[in-house]
Structures are given as C-alpha cells and as structure tokens.
Amino acid sequence: MADPREHPVSGWLILDKPRGLGSTQAVAAVKRNLREGGYAKTKVGHGGTLDPLAEGVLPIALGEATKLAGRMLDSDKIYEFTIRFGEETDTLDTEGEVVDRSDRRPPMAAVAAILEHFTGEIEQVPPAYSAVKVDGKRAYARARAGETVEIKTRLVTIHSLEMASSYQSGSELDSAFATSRGRPDPYDPSAPLELAESVTLIAHVSKGTYIRSLACDIARALGTFGHVTYLRRVKAGPFLESQAISLDKLNEIANGASLQDLLLPLEVGLDDIPALILDQTSAQAVRQGRVLSELPQPSGLYCAMLDDVPVALMEIEDGTAKVVRGFNLPDVAE
C-alpha cells in the first residue's frame, strides 16, 4: 500500500488558535509538523487573519484547498468578545496605552438596548493598529512609527449582535441568530439598576469588520470609553469551533499521528455551493478547461463533482458552465 505521506495532501485543518500566536506563525507550525511528520512538501495558507490577541477558529488550507482561501477571507465570521468600560487604548485592546478614561459605567439595560443600533449595515473606521494599507504601507506599521494614521470609513454588515447570555452553542448556533429565543427578558424599570464594568457580546459579521472598532463605537455611544479584553472567533465561513483542534493536537502530527484523522476534505469549504454532478466524459472536459453546454441548472456558482471528488468551481450562465477554478485531485478522470 502506498504511503499517503508521499504526495501533497489537500484539505482543511481547523486550528483553535491560542492567544499570542499570529496567523502566519500558525501556518508555519503546520508546515513544520508536516515536514517533521515525513509528509511531502505541501502548500499551506490560512483562510482569514486572527490577531495575536484573538483566539479561536483559524482555517488552515492545505494543497488544493489553498485555492479557496480567498473565499474564506470573504466569508462571514462569528465572534465572542468582551468590552471593558472606562478606558480606551490606542490599539483598542489590552496591548495598547490608555488614551481616554471615564468614570461612567453604563447600565446593563442600556447596553442591551443599544445593540440594535449597531445591527445591519453600519459605517466604521478600522483601528490605527490594523493591517489596512494607508498609502501603500500597513496602518499598524505607521502607527508604531509614531505617525498619525487616518483611515477611511468603510461599510460593513453586522448580521446579529447579542448579549452572550443569549448565545446558544453547538447545533443551535445558527438559530440563535435567527430567532428571539433565549434573549433576556424585557427591562424591568422597578429592578435595581445594574451597572456594567464589562460586557460579553456575540457578533455575526461580514468580511472586513473590525471587532475592536465595533467595541469602541459601542462604548462611546453609551457615553463612556472601552476596549476589548477578550476576543474569540467561534465560526469562520462554514467552520465551527467544534471542528477545531488544539495546538497540542496539531503537534502530534510531527510525532507520527495520522494527518487524515484531523483533515477535513476540500469540499467542506464549499458547503454553501450546490454540486454539479459530472460523468467521466464531462469531468475530462472540465479538467481540460472546456465549457459544458445545454445544462438545465439555474445560473450561478457550482462545485463540479465526479463521484465524491471535487473537479472544479464552475460558473453557469444561461446553461453554459465555465471553469472558475480547477482542482488537481487524485481519482479524477484523466
């Protein structure tokens, strides 16, 4: 039997990135484990940067899955984060220097009430300490050099923003954002006023959303200042934290643990795209970059499959399918 380590592998490793580790360092850790585990040289990339301060779901693409990393960058994300009220830092998190202070602590009821004003399409300014490019240079590099960084406002979408007490994990993850079930009871004006030193929220956001900026804007809208003390990504595109492995588990690959036991197939990153089933003849045509004609499927993006093997991403328009991105995976008809 052939050794599976002799050929580059393709698929997804979902890492539960610990705090303090950068996304580039995580990719390097995967490469090191593959090398020390005796695997063939494999292309590795990540599907969405996580700051060293942040933890949680970091999709790592291997082999042909790296062709889908861009789609992960464009996907929605869900974050759990804590805002501490009273101080704003220059980095909008615990790494920076305090630049503004306030003795005001907002009532918890006011926090709950204001969240709907930050739901939907909103404008935000990315933090000065961010990877946004300003005149060809990363904003954080300019900020660290002592420059005054001016970043343009951008439109992002906050699909849902909830108090953490209303968050439901596991199989009910999606429904928690689609219904009112589990939300706190309406505010009772006769109850004692509860002031918030901090609050933990769950945000389902579009690409390009900066949670640190969102936290800062929420605090300012409540008449105080605030910064992020905890940030965890619990979902990235189709990938959930229940699928994520620890760094210790990843490191077992170097000591002989089977990669296949940890690897998710490439097509898991395409679970929101309908399948286009091919036969051997049409699969060969697609592999050669040819178009398929007179298809009955509606126009749109499809994942062309031969049996259980992804062949290509294809765009169908008026019955004609063109290859958007081909996959060089084994067991596809040559």
FENMO-V161361 format. One record per run of one state. SS is the DSSP state (2 for helix, 1 for strand, 0 for the rest). FROM is the first residue (numbers start at 1). TO is the last residue. Records with the same first field share a line. If there is no record, write none. Layout:
SS: FROM-TO ; FROM-TO
//
This chain:
0: 1-3 ; 7-10 ; 18-22 ; 37-43 ; 47-54 ; 74-76 ; 86-86 ; 90-92 ; 94-97 ; 102-106 ; 119-119 ; 126-132 ; 135-136 ; 145-152 ; 167-169 ; 173-174 ; 178-194 ; 196-197 ; 206-210 ; 222-225 ; 237-238 ; 244-244 ; 246-246 ; 256-258 ; 262-263 ; 265-265 ; 271-273 ; 278-279 ; 288-291 ; 293-299 ; 307-308 ; 318-319 ; 327-334
2: 4-6 ; 23-36 ; 63-73 ; 108-118 ; 139-144 ; 164-166 ; 170-172 ; 175-177 ; 211-221 ; 241-243 ; 247-255 ; 259-261 ; 266-270 ; 280-287
1: 11-17 ; 44-46 ; 55-62 ; 77-85 ; 87-89 ; 93-93 ; 98-101 ; 107-107 ; 120-125 ; 133-134 ; 137-138 ; 153-163 ; 195-195 ; 198-205 ; 226-236 ; 239-240 ; 245-245 ; 264-264 ; 274-277 ; 292-292 ; 300-306 ; 309-317 ; 320-326
//
